[in-house]
Amino acid sequence: MKNNNMLWRWLGFIFVLSFGALGYLGVQIYLTAPPIPKAVVTTAGEVLFTGEQVQKGQQVWLASGGQQQGSVWGHGAYLAPDWSADWLHREATALQTIHTQALRKDPSAMTASDRGAVDAALKEEMRRNTYDPTSETVTVSRDRAQAIREVAGHYNALFGSDVLLDKLRDQYAMTGNLLPDAADRQALAAFFFWTSWAATTDRPGEENLSYTSNWPHEPLVGNKMTDSAAIWSMVSIVLLLGAIAAMLWLHGSQRHEPEALPPKADPLLGAVATPSMKATRKYFFAVVGLMLLQIAMGVVTAHYAVEGQSFFGLPLAQVLPYVVSRTVHTQVGIFWIATAWLATGLYIAPLLSGREPKLQKLGVDVLFWALIAIVVGSTVTGWLGTLQHRGVDFSFWVGNQGLEFTSMGRVWQILLFVGLLFWVFLLGRALWPALKKPSETRGLIAMVFLSATCIGGFYATSLTWGQNTHYSMVEYWRWWLVHLWVEGFFEVFATAVVALIFTKLGLVRTESANRAIIAETIVFLFGGILGTLHHLYFTGTPTSVIAVGAVFSALEVVPLTLIGLEALQTYRRSQTLPWLAAYKWPVMCFVAVGFWNTVGAGLLGFAINPPASLYYVQGLNMTAAHGHAALFGVYGMLGIGLMLFCLRGLYARHLHADNLLKPAFWSLNIGLAMMVFLSLLPAGIYQAWASVSKGLWYARSPEIIHSPVMETLVWMRVPGDILFAIGAVLLAWYAVRLLRRPAVVQPASAITVKAVAGL
């Protein structure tokens, strides 16, 4: 107990210190972010863009699809260009042509000195910071102004209805006349110019260091990886190897306690579900339905990489454009995984405390229908807003905000925040008796409740940005939500719940589980909180973000090295007694979580996290490979495992068609592995070669995206996708078969929930 108290103190210390550092760096990001000028003017005083247009352009881009239709500063979808890199290359090429023409020489007759002079002049002009803090203006030369107008004209035609660009739109999976208003298209050009300007203009007082730390790679303007990125990448690798060695040594040197002796009979077999526990059934059926919807949208989205406007010849984009299908695919994935975890908390709380609070079932029912209303409402309004071009205000408040993984409108975010706080309230009132009563499991239960409180409270970060918030700060706060909320506190919550499940089943000793969950949370938060910064290397942040992010994102991987071993040990313990066979497939899902944590989150994650790697592969399919393996492999399989455990207690044992779970499990995991390693990862490596050799613009260009190699790799997804879909259908059929008879739990004895809670 004394040792546990010390661990709790360390946990509190790490929590406060890490968030203090993250907050301090947030202030630095705010103070050093690329300035938004009041005007971009020529040397003759002609205004090209205004600051209001830049800010309006950011809103227009997000409302037209945003990070679901290409990307800015590397964050977003992969089919259309990264608009910052695309603008930068187009402007540099146009300016290079203008300078060449000024020499009045035949390009084929130019000497190496001529070409060197043109290249030097181009780099000098593009990198020179002409921002005047007094007048808050950026001044460009007459020649550069001409290049800017040419590029702006291209985007005006692309986002308009120019039929000459129909083929390019098809390659980008863009619908025609995406922005009907000419003023919106002009504002969009202003925003794209500004993001490109920040990516190539040297910071004040710095030489050859842009606001985005020279990202993207663009040889024409001298954008190359910085020395600090290379150095901190080497430091992160050395630190990772040293930390893994230290953890393995510490793990091996510890005195290993005797393993728990599982009971001779299933301690949960006779548990009688309370009304609120039974009310969670509908949550799990919703999980299955949302999972099938996500897979369907994933199939459509992937196919658009081959046919930008059609689905096997059908003009599907007229009613379901790429922006909508990808938005639903990414957002619904978060919805069904989170729903599985929320429902598990509501199911297990009365089981742990032995108490059914008054009106708890009503609360569980109200929360379910509120969540359904939010999911359906945000999806429908987002679809309508995109399809009907409802404008920036509609998109921000009720439509699609255009931000990846947090795209729902602000009204829906507020409602979801209220819903999560209500979930914490329901969970807390059900767990309160167990929290008050001294017991071996009280530490685990406290961790469940504390992490649930953080889940509810930290969703408030989705409300921190507004329509006019600087884009660097939008990214800062968005990754608080995506990384810390989804990948952080939800993971701690789920891990604590799994630990409680294993202690109830007798697979692990309660005392060991208490210490392990606190220690693992300390290690995770120590790397995970400041590891958030690896998403922000190149989003207009100071170079200190690269240093801190590189070091702590490497430490994120350290605890994952032992998860595979723990998963194997768990599987072996589950084979010791015949009655544990009833929990084989929930346990196998937890084993799969260990595997994908090591491979998807650890191996593939660290392959892209060091600054030297991310400099070249940010915004490429390397990220998609890591994202699919980590999001579904870790969080998805964890949600499925928790769902299967809860359904085991909600329906009579004879109703469970376990013969369907075996092929479902293997189809899902093998299909995911085929998808990642036969398609996404090779595609990412191929794009990485293009990015290193010529620049990010080239890696995201139609020449690469629609090359025979890339389109072949897209088709290579089909076998894995089919196998994966079969697994999901089998899982859905398993769930449906539970309804073939009245869902009445038939306990083998008169054991009550209260009795189980006292085990």
N, C-alpha and C positions, 0 to 999 in steps of 0.2 A: 504493500500500500504506500509506504514511504517513497519507494522508487517511482510509483505511478504519480504521486504528487509532484515530484521533481520534473517528470516528463511533462505534466500539465503546465508547469511554470515555464519550461522551455518552449512549449507550444505557444503560449501567450506572448512570450518575448519575441519569438521569430515572427509571429503574426503582426505585432505592432511595428517592429523594426522594418520588416519587408514592405508593409504598406506605407510606412513613413517614407522609405526610399522611393517607392513607386510614385507617391504623391509629389515628392520633391522634384523628381525627374519630369513629371507632368507639368510642373510650373516652368521648368527650363524649356520644355518643348513649346509651351505657350509664348515664352519671352523671345525665343530664337527662331520661331517659325518663319517661313518665307513671307515677306511683306506683300500685302495686296495693294498695289499702287492706286491712287485716285485716278490716274490716267496713264496710258501708254501713248507717247507722242513721238512724232518724227522731229528731226533737227530743225525742220521748217515750222514746227509748232502745230502740225496737223494731228488731231486726235484719232488714234486707231481704235482703242478700246478704253472704256472707263472702268473704275473699280466696281461700280454698281453692276456693270455687265459681267464682270468676272464672278461676282457673288450670285447673280441671277443665273449665269451659265452653269454653276455648280448645281443649283436647284434643278435646272432644266435637264442636265445630264442624268441626275438621279431619278427624276420623274420619267424620263424616257427609257429607263431600264437600268441605268447606272452600272453597278458591279455585276449585273446579270447580262450586260451587253458590252463585252470588252472590259477593260480595267483602266484605272488611273494609278500611277505609282506602283503598279504590280498587283494590286488587290482587286479581284473580280473574276469574270469568266474568261475562258481561254480561246474561244472561237473567233471573235472579233479582235481587233488589235488592242494592245495597250495604247490608249490614245495619246499619252504623254510621249512614249517612245515613237509612235507613228508621226505625230506632229513634229517632233524634234528632227527626225530623219528627213521628212519632207521639206521642212524649212531649211535645214542645212544643205540639202541637195539643190534646192532652188537658189539659195544664196551662192553656192559654189558655181552654179551655171551662170549667174549674173556676173560674178567676178571674172569668170573665164571669158565671157563675152566682152568684158571691158578691156581685155588685152588685145582684142581685135585680131586674134590668131585662130587658125584652124586647130581645133583640139588635137587632131592627129599629129600636128606639127609642133606641138608644145614640147619644150625640153623639160628635163627633170627639175631644173631651177624654176621654170615657169609654174609647173604643178606644185612645187614646194612653196612658192610664194603665194599661190592661191589658197593652198591648204592652211598655211600659217595665218593668212589674213582672215580666213573663215574662223579658225579657232579663236583668234584674238577678239574678233568682233562678237562671236557668240558667247564667249566666257566673260567678257568685260561687264562688270556690274555698274550699270548706269542709273541705278535707283538713287534718287535724291531724297533723303529723309525730310528735308525742309519743305519741299514742294510736294513730296510724296508722288513723284512721277518717275516713270521709266522712259528714257529717251533712246530711240533707235535711229540708225542711219536711213538715208533715202533708199539705199539698196536693200537693206533688211526689211524695211517697210514694204517694198515691192514683193519680197519673198513671203512675208506674212500675209499679204493680200491674196497671193496665189494659193497658199495653203487654206486660208479661210474660205476661198471660193470653192475648193475641193470639198470641204466639210459642209458648206451650204448646199452643194449639189447632192452630196451623199445622204444627208439627213432630210433632204427634200424629195423631189419626185423626178429628178433628171433621169430619163430612160437610158442614157449612155452609161450609167453606173448600176444598172440592174444586175449585171453579172457579179459585180463586186459586192453588192448587197446580198446576193444569194450566197456568195462565199462567206460573208460575215454572218449569215442567218439573220439579216435585218429586214424588216418589212419596209415597203416604200412609203415615202412621205411621213417618216417617223415624227418629224417636227413640222407641222403645217405652217406655223407662224414664223415669218422671216425674222422677226425680232428675236425670237427664241434661238434660231439658228446662229444669229450674229452673237448672241450672248454665249452660246455653247462654244463658238470659236474663241471667244475671249478667255473662257475658262481653260480650254485645252492649251491655248498659247501660254497662259500663266503657269500651268503645271509643267510645261516644257521649259519655260524660262527658268523656273526654280530648279529644274533638273540639270541645267547646264551653266547657269550663271554662278560665278564664284561668290562665296560668302564674303562679307566685308572683312578685310584684313587677312584673308586666306588666299592662297594661290593654288589653282588646280583642285579646288574642293568646292563643289556646288552645294546648294541647300539640301539636296538629297544624297549627299556623299557620292557624287558622280554616278549615281544610278539614273538611267539605264546605261548599259555598255553601248557606247556609240563612238567608234574610232574617228569619225569625221570631225567631231568637236573636242576630241581629247578626253572624253569620258572613259576613264579606266578605273579599275579597282584601286582603292586607296591603300596606302601602306598600313594604316591602322587596321583595316579590315583583314588584311593578310596576317598581321601579327596576332590580333585577337583570335583569329581562327585557329592558329597554331596553339595559342594558350588554352583555348577551349578543348582541343583534342588531348593535350597533355593532362589537363585537369580531369577530363572524363576518364582517361585510362587510370590515373592515380586514384580517383574517387572510387571507381569500380573495384580496383585492387584492395583499397582500404575496406570497403564494405564487405567484400568476400572474406577478407582476413578476419574482420570483426565477427561476421556471421559464423565462420568456422571455429573461432576461438571461444565463442560463448559456450557456457555449459548448457547442453541441450536437455530440456526437461522431458520426462517420459511422455509419450503420446497419450492422448485421451483414450479411454476405453469406451467404445460406443456401447450403449445399452443393448440388451438382447432383443428388445422390441421397439418399434417405432414410437418415440415419445409423443409424436404429433398425430398419431393415427386416430385417437379418440377425441381430438379437439373439435368442439362444436362451434361453428362460425357464428358470430354475433350478427345482428341485423346490419350494422354498418360494414362489417367485413363482407357480407354477402352483397352489399350494394356496390362493392368494387368490381363485381363481375363484368359489368358493362364497360368499365374502363378498359379491360383487357381485350374485349371484342373490338373496341374502338382502336386499340393499338394495332391489332391485326389488319383492320380495314385501312388505317392510315399507312401502314407499311406497304400494303399492296398498291395504294395510290402513289406512294413515293417511287416504287419500282417502275410502275407504268410511266410516270413522268420522266424517270431516268432513261428508259428505253427511247422515248420520243426525243429527249434532249440529245442523247448520244447519236441518234440517227441524223439529226440536223447537221452534224459535222460532215456528213456526206451529201445530203440533199438539204440545202439551207432553208428552203421554203416548203418542202414536201415530205410526206411520210410514205415511202414506197409508191410515189406517184400521186398520192392524194394531197391536194393543196391545204394541208392541215394548218399551216401558219396563218391562214386567214382568220381562224377562230382560236388557235392555240399557238401563238408565236413563241419563238425560242425563249424570249424574256420571261414569259409566263410559265412555260414548262420547267425552266431551270429554277425559277423562284419557288414554285411549288415543290420541286424535287428537294431543294436544300432546306426549305422552311418546314415542310411536313416531316422530314427526317428528324429534325429537332423535336417537333411536336410529339411523334409517337414514342420516341425514346424517353422524353421527359414524362409523358403520361404513364408509361410503364413504371417508372421510378416513383412518381407521385402516388400511384395506386398501391404500390408495394408498401409505401410508408403508411397509408391509411389502413391497409390490411393487417400489417404486422403490429401496429400500435396497441390495439386491444389484446392481441395475443400475448404481448409482452407484459402489459400491466394487469391483465385479468379483470379489466373494468370497461364497461360500455357506457360512456358519458350520455347523459340525457340529450336527446335530439341529435345524436351523432349521425345516425343514418340520414336524417333530413339534410344535414350539412354536407354529407358525402354526395347525396343526390343533387343538391343545388350546385355544388362545385362542378360536378360532371357536366351538367347541361350548360353551365357558364363557359366551361372550357370548349365544349362543342360549338357554342355560339361564336366564340372568339376564333376558333380554327376555321369554321365555315365562313363567317363574316369577313375575316381578313383575307381569305383566299378569293372570295367572290369580288370584293371591292378592289382588290389588287388587280385581278383579271380585267374587270370593267374599266378601271382607270387606265390601264395600259392599252387596251383595245380601242377605247374611245378617246384617247388623248385628253384626259380630263384636266391636265395642267398641274402646276407645281403645288398649289395649296391642297388640292384633293389628294395628290400622291403622298404628301407629307403627313396629312392628318388622318386619312382613312384608307388610302390606296397602298401603293408599293413605294416605300422610301428609297428603294434601289440599293440597299446595303446588304451585303451577303450575310446570311444566317440571322439577320435581324431586320427583315424587309417590311414587316407589317407596319401600317400607319400608326401614328402616335396615339390615337384614340384606343386602338386595340392593345397597344403596349401598356397604356394606363390600366385598362381593364384586366390584362393579364397580371400586372403587378398587384392589383387588388386581389385577384384570384389566388395568387401565390401566398400573399399574406394570410388569406382565409385558410389556405391549406396548412400553413404553419400553425395557425390557431387550432384547427381540428386535430392536427398531429400532437400539439403540445398538451391539449386537454385530455387526450387519450393516454399519453405517456406520463402525465403528471404523477399518478400514484406510484409508478415504477421509479420515477426520479426522486421522489421523497423517501422511499423505502430503501434502507441500506441493503445491498445485495452484491453478489459477485459481478453481475452484469450491468450495474448502474453506470459504470464508466463508458461502456459501449452505448448504452441508451442515451447518455448525455452527449456523446459524440454524434449520434443520429440527430438529436434535437438541435444541437448547436449548428451542425452543417445545414440542417433544414432551415434554420433561422437565417443563415447566410444566403441560402438559395433565394429565400423570399426577399431579404433586404437588398442584396446586391443586384437584383434585377432592376433596381432603381437607376442603375447606370445607363439603362436604355433610354432614360428620360433626360440625360444630361446635355445632349446637343440640340440645337435648334436649326431653323432653316438657314440662318446666316452664320453659323459657327464655322470657323476656319477649318479647312479640310484636314489639316494635320491633327487638330484636336478631335474632330469627328472620328478619325482612325484610332486615336488614343483611347477614347471612351468606348468605341465599338469593341476593341480587343479586351477591355475590362469585362465586357459582357460575354463575348464569345470564348475567350480563354479562361477567365477566372470563374465565370458562372457555369458554363457548360463543361469545360475541361477541369475545373477546379473543385468547387464546393459540391457539385452534383456527384463527382467521383468519390469524394470523401464520404458523402452520405451513402452512396451505394456500397462502398467498401465496408462501412460500419454495419450496414444492414446484412450484407453477406456474412460478416463475422458473427453477427448475432444468430443468423440461421444455422451456421455451422456449430455454434456452441449449443443451440437447442437440440440439434441432431446428435450431439456428442462427438462430432468429428474433431474438434479442437478443444483444448482446455480453456475455460473461461478466463483464468488469470493470465494465461499466455496471450489470449486474444486481446485482452484489455491493454497490455503493454504494447503489443504489436501494432494495434490500430493507432495509438497515440504516437509511437515512434515513426511509423510510416507516414502519418500526417505531417509530422515535423519535417521529415526529409523531403516530402513532396512539396510542402508550402515553401520551404527554404529555397528550392530551385524554381518552383512553379510560379510564385507571385512575381518575382523579378524576371523570370523567364518569359513573361508576357512581352517583354521588350523586343524579343527576336522578330516579332511581327512588324516592328516599327523602325527597323534599321534605315529605310530609305523613304520615309514619308515626311521629309522636311524636318527631321529631328537632329539635335546636336550629336557630335561623334561620341559623346559619353554613353549614349544609348547603345551604340555598337559594342562598346567595351563591356558594359554591365549585362546586356542581353546575351552576348556570346558566352560569357562565363556562366551565368545562371541557367541558360537554356541547356548547356551541357550537363549541369547538375540534375536537370529534370530527368535525364535518361538513367541516372544511377540507380534509383530504386527499382526500375523496370528490369534490371539484370537478375533480380532474385524472384521476380513474379513467375517466370516459367518454372523454376524449381518448386516454388510453393504450390503452383497449380498441379504439378506432377504428384507431389506428396498428397495433395487433397484427393486426387483421383485414386491413388493407391489406398488411402484410408477408406474411400467409399466402397471399395470392393471387399471389405472385411466381413460384412454380415449380409445375409440374404435380404433382410428387410430394406437395406439401403438401395436395393435395385429400383425401388419405387422413385428414388430421387436421382437416378442415373443421368437423365438428360438435363435437368437443371444443373447438376454438378458438371456435366460435360460442357455446358455453355460457359460456366465459370472457368473451366480449363481452357476453353477457346479464348476467353478474355485474356488469360495469361499469355497465351501464344501470340495473339495479335498485339498485346501491349508490348511484348518484346520485339516483334517484327515490324508491325505497322507504326506504333508510336515511337518505339526506340530506334530500330535500325533505319527505317525509312524517314523518320522524323529527324534524326541527327544527320542523315545524308544531306538534308537541305538547310539545316539550322545555322551552321557556321557562316559568318558573313561572307567569306570567300566563295562559298557554294551558293548562298542565296543571292549574291550579287548577279550571278548568271542565270539562275533557274527560277527566280521569283516570277510568278505569273505563268509558269509552264506546267506541263502535265506531271512533272516530278511532284509538285504540290498535290495534284489530284490523286496520285498513287498513294501518297501518305494520308491524304484526307479520307479516301474510301477505306483503306485498311484500318485506320484509327477510329473513324466515326462509327462505321458499322461493326468492324471486327471487335472493337473494345466496348464502346457504349451500346451499340445495337445488340451484340450477343449478351451483354450484361442485362439489358432490358428484357430480352427473351428469356434468359435464365430466371430472373426474378418473377416474370409472368408465369412460367411453368411451375415454379415452386408454389406460388399463390393459388393457381388453378388446382394444384394437387390437393389443397386443403379446402377448396370451395365446391368441389364436385366429388361424388362417391368414387372410390378407387376403381370400381369395375367399369366406369364410364370412360376411362382414359385409354385411348388407342395408342399405346406406346409404340406399336409397330409402325406408326406413321412418323414418330419423332426421330427415329434413327435415320431414315433417308432424308428427312427434312434437315436435320443437323448437318449431315455430311454434304448435302447438296448446297446449302447456304455457304459453308466454309470453303469447300472446294471451288464452288462457283466464284466466290469472292477472290480466292487466290488466283484463279485463271484470269479474272478480269484485271487484277492488279499486275500480275507478272507476265502475262502474255500480251497485254495491250497498253495500259496506262504507263507503266514503268518504262518499257521500251520506247514509247512515244516521247516520254519526258527526256530520256537520254538522247534521243535523236534531236529534239529541239534544243537541248543543252549544247550539243555540238554546234548547231547553227548560231546560238547566242554567243558562244565563245569565239567562234570564227569571224562572224560579221556584225553581231549586235542583236539586241533583243527585238528590234523592229523586224529583223529578218526571221527570227524564230517564230514570230507571231504573224508573219505575212502569209497571204494565200499561196505563195510559192512553196512554202513549207507545210502549212496546215492542210493544203489540198494536193500535196505531192503524192505520188503513188505509194510511197513508203507509209506516210501517215494515214492515208485512207485504207490501206491494207491493215494497218494496226487497229483502226476503228472497227473494221469487220472482224478482226481477231477477238473482239469483245463478245461476239455473238454466242459462241459455245458457252463461255462462262456466264453470260447474262441469262441464257436459257436455263442452265443448271441452277443458277441462283434463284430464278423465278419459280422453278419447279419446287425448290425447297420452301419458298414462301407460301406457295399454294398448298403444299402438304401441311405446313404449319396451320394455315387457315382451315383446312379440312379437319385437322385434329381438333381445333377449337369448336368448329360447327358440330362435330360429333358429340361434344359434351352436352348438347341441347337435345339429343335424340330421346331423352327421357326426362321426367321431372327432376330438376336440379336440387335434390334433397340429400344432404350429407347424411350418411348412415354410419354413425360412430360404432366402433367395435366394442366400446365400453361406455360407461357413464362419466368418463373424464370430461370436465368442463374446461372452458378457456382459463378460468381462474386457476385450476389445478395445473394446467400446462404452464402458465406463467410462473408458477412456483417451483418448476423443475430446476 
